[in-house]
Structures are given as structure tokens and as C-alpha cells.
Amino acid sequence: MTRIFDFFRGVKSEFQKVVWPTRRDAIRYTITVIVFSVVVAAILGAADYGLLQLFEVILK
């Protein structure tokens, strides 16, 4: 039982060391991730569509 309490004390100690981002930083990081995800999705979607068209031309 002592090991469990020691574990949670350690967790609490580590959480106190964490530097949490400000609200502004969190919003900025979130927007960055969303924009990056949309760009990557658009690139992959375009590549998929292009390859599909290429295979349709080859198979005809």
C-alpha cells in the first residue's frame, strides 16, 4: 500500500514541474495542428485522386 501512495506522491511532484502552455499558446498550437492536418489531407487526397485517374486510364 505504501508503494501506491509513493507513486501518487511522485506523480504529484512531477505535475508540479510541468510548464503548462498559456491559453494563447494552446490556441496557436491547436490552429497549427489543424492547418497542418488539412494541408496533409489535401495533398494525400490529390495524390489519391491522381493515381485513381492514372489507373483508370491504364486499365481502359
Contacts in CASP RR format, 6 or more apart in sequence:
PFRMAT RR
TARGET T0000
AUTHOR 0000-0000-0000
METHOD contacts of the structure
MODEL  1
MTRIFDFFRGVKSEFQKVVWPTRRDAIRYTITVIVFSVVVAAILGAADYG
LLQLFEVILK
21 29 0 8 1.000
END
